[in-house]
Amino acid sequence: MKAARWVGLGRVECEDVPVPPVADGEVLVRTVYASICGSDLHEVFLETPPPSMPAGHPGHESVGEVVESRCPGFTPGDSVLTVPHAADGRCLSEFQALPGPACVRLPAAAELSHLLMAQQLGTVVYALRRHPLDLAGRDAAVIGQGSAGAFFTFLLKRAGVARVLVSDFSPARLAYGRQLGADLTVDAGSTDFRAAVLEETGGRGVGLVVEAVGSRETFPLSLELAAAEASILWFGLPEGDADYPISFSGFFRRKLTAYSTYGAQAEPGLESFRYAVRLIADAAIDVSPLLSHMLPIEEVGQAFRIARERTGNALKVSIKF
């Protein structure tokens, strides 16, 4: 089978490798589409792979068809969304053996390329469910409008937030944010987002800040946008293990609350992913703009470069098999 292999810092190649065996409790899935997550970029471009890197890693977002099942509840022909833990991801391969609980059965007539986006959307649903907030009538700011940031924009507007103020460097991502309900979109390359948010809120700041980038540059901004007694969600994956700067005095004196969360794959019943599937299947959200780049597995190295450099206004770079 064809599979991606992470072979060095910033280097991913396509190889021919054996189809994996299927153990009891697992299903063998023929991958139809996979997508590259921001966490995949962190690994590939900021780290060195271990000597025994498995084929298909670090991909963990995919949809496909069950071709063999040794797990009750799945039969050959079922379409599934795969949601393995990121460390166990093998989604950038033509076939993948997965535990049955790491799969969500999909509606028979649904468009698989669209439902591929349910993996990322499900993680955002989970993040908001983990710490329920009364958001009705409050303003929110979202730093970053990649797929995760855009999904936060959509879900916050759906939850009754008064205004969602967002920033990004990409015009295409800002346009998608507006499509999903953003009330103010700021080009971070030319406009001071902090100044724009304070002007929009009469100097108060917002009641909820979502940091959906994870960089050292944007992390301090999450505190600067927050109003007194606001909540901050740090969702973006950190860049490495080094400490991030924070103004603890400002955090303390404004009585802020901050939290981070991940691990939607461990949620009992995978309800957040199932809800994300329903949102997309029922056309409550239009994810088609995210399918901006779809490359064959043979060009996986180029796909990673496009995703990192955002070539051609890339929103979400996906792989087809």
ChimeraX attribute file (.defattr): number of C-alpha atoms within 10 A of each C-alpha:
attribute: neighborCount
match mode: 1-to-1
recipient: residues
	/A:1	11
	/A:2	19
	/A:3	26
	/A:4	27
	/A:5	25
	/A:6	22
	/A:7	18
	/A:8	15
	/A:9	13
	/A:10	19
	/A:11	17
	/A:12	23
	/A:13	18
	/A:14	21
	/A:15	16
	/A:16	13
	/A:17	15
	/A:18	11
	/A:19	15
	/A:20	13
	/A:21	11
	/A:22	18
	/A:23	14
	/A:24	11
	/A:25	14
	/A:26	22
	/A:27	28
	/A:28	25
	/A:29	30
	/A:30	22
	/A:31	24
	/A:32	20
	/A:33	27
	/A:34	29
	/A:35	30
	/A:36	23
	/A:37	23
	/A:38	18
	/A:39	16
	/A:40	20
	/A:41	18
	/A:42	17
	/A:43	18
	/A:44	21
	/A:45	16
	/A:46	13
	/A:47	13
	/A:48	14
	/A:49	18
	/A:50	10
	/A:51	8
	/A:52	7
	/A:53	12
	/A:54	16
	/A:55	26
	/A:56	25
	/A:57	23
	/A:58	28
	/A:59	24
	/A:60	25
	/A:61	26
	/A:62	33
	/A:63	30
	/A:64	29
	/A:65	22
	/A:66	23
	/A:67	16
	/A:68	18
	/A:69	24
	/A:70	16
	/A:71	18
	/A:72	11
	/A:73	10
	/A:74	20
	/A:75	15
	/A:76	13
	/A:77	15
	/A:78	19
	/A:79	26
	/A:80	25
	/A:81	28
	/A:82	31
	/A:83	29
	/A:84	25
	/A:85	15
	/A:86	18
	/A:87	10
	/A:88	15
	/A:89	23
	/A:90	27
	/A:91	35
	/A:92	31
	/A:93	32
	/A:94	24
	/A:95	26
	/A:96	26
	/A:97	21
	/A:98	25
	/A:99	20
	/A:100	20
	/A:101	19
	/A:102	18
	/A:103	25
	/A:104	22
	/A:105	18
	/A:106	21
	/A:107	15
	/A:108	11
	/A:109	8
	/A:110	14
	/A:111	12
	/A:112	22
	/A:113	22
	/A:114	19
	/A:115	25
	/A:116	26
	/A:117	27
	/A:118	30
	/A:119	27
	/A:120	20
	/A:121	28
	/A:122	24
	/A:123	23
	/A:124	26
	/A:125	21
	/A:126	22
	/A:127	22
	/A:128	16
	/A:129	11
	/A:130	13
	/A:131	11
	/A:132	8
	/A:133	11
	/A:134	9
	/A:135	16
	/A:136	14
	/A:137	12
	/A:138	15
	/A:139	25
	/A:140	29
	/A:141	30
	/A:142	28
	/A:143	27
	/A:144	28
	/A:145	29
	/A:146	25
	/A:147	23
	/A:148	24
	/A:149	26
	/A:150	29
	/A:151	23
	/A:152	27
	/A:153	31
	/A:154	21
	/A:155	19
	/A:156	26
	/A:157	21
	/A:158	12
	/A:159	14
	/A:160	14
	/A:161	19
	/A:162	15
	/A:163	22
	/A:164	25
	/A:165	25
	/A:166	29
	/A:167	28
	/A:168	22
	/A:169	16
	/A:170	19
	/A:171	15
	/A:172	19
	/A:173	26
	/A:174	23
	/A:175	15
	/A:176	22
	/A:177	30
	/A:178	20
	/A:179	16
	/A:180	21
	/A:181	18
	/A:182	24
	/A:183	16
	/A:184	17
	/A:185	22
	/A:186	22
	/A:187	16
	/A:188	16
	/A:189	11
	/A:190	8
	/A:191	12
	/A:192	12
	/A:193	23
	/A:194	21
	/A:195	14
	/A:196	19
	/A:197	25
	/A:198	17
	/A:199	12
	/A:200	16
	/A:201	15
	/A:202	8
	/A:203	14
	/A:204	14
	/A:205	25
	/A:206	26
	/A:207	21
	/A:208	28
	/A:209	28
	/A:210	25
	/A:211	26
	/A:212	25
	/A:213	24
	/A:214	19
	/A:215	15
	/A:216	16
	/A:217	10
	/A:218	15
	/A:219	20
	/A:220	15
	/A:221	16
	/A:222	23
	/A:223	24
	/A:224	19
	/A:225	29
	/A:226	28
	/A:227	21
	/A:228	18
	/A:229	16
	/A:230	20
	/A:231	22
	/A:232	23
	/A:233	20
	/A:234	21
	/A:235	20
	/A:236	23
	/A:237	17
	/A:238	17
	/A:239	16
	/A:240	14
	/A:241	6
	/A:242	8
	/A:243	9
	/A:244	14
	/A:245	10
	/A:246	14
	/A:247	10
	/A:248	10
	/A:249	9
	/A:250	13
	/A:251	18
	/A:252	12
	/A:253	10
	/A:254	15
	/A:255	14
	/A:256	18
	/A:257	15
	/A:258	16
	/A:259	12
	/A:260	15
	/A:261	17
	/A:262	14
	/A:263	12
	/A:264	23
	/A:265	23
	/A:266	13
	/A:267	11
	/A:268	9
	/A:269	12
	/A:270	18
	/A:271	16
	/A:272	24
	/A:273	27
	/A:274	17
	/A:275	16
	/A:276	24
	/A:277	26
	/A:278	17
	/A:279	17
	/A:280	21
	/A:281	20
	/A:282	11
	/A:283	10
	/A:284	11
	/A:285	16
	/A:286	15
	/A:287	20
	/A:288	12
	/A:289	16
	/A:290	20
	/A:291	17
	/A:292	14
	/A:293	19
	/A:294	17
	/A:295	18
	/A:296	14
	/A:297	24
	/A:298	17
	/A:299	16
	/A:300	24
	/A:301	18
	/A:302	16
	/A:303	24
	/A:304	25
	/A:305	17
	/A:306	18
	/A:307	23
	/A:308	19
	/A:309	11
	/A:310	14
	/A:311	13
	/A:312	11
	/A:313	15
	/A:314	20
	/A:315	22
	/A:316	23
	/A:317	24
	/A:318	28
	/A:319	25
	/A:320	20
	/A:321	18
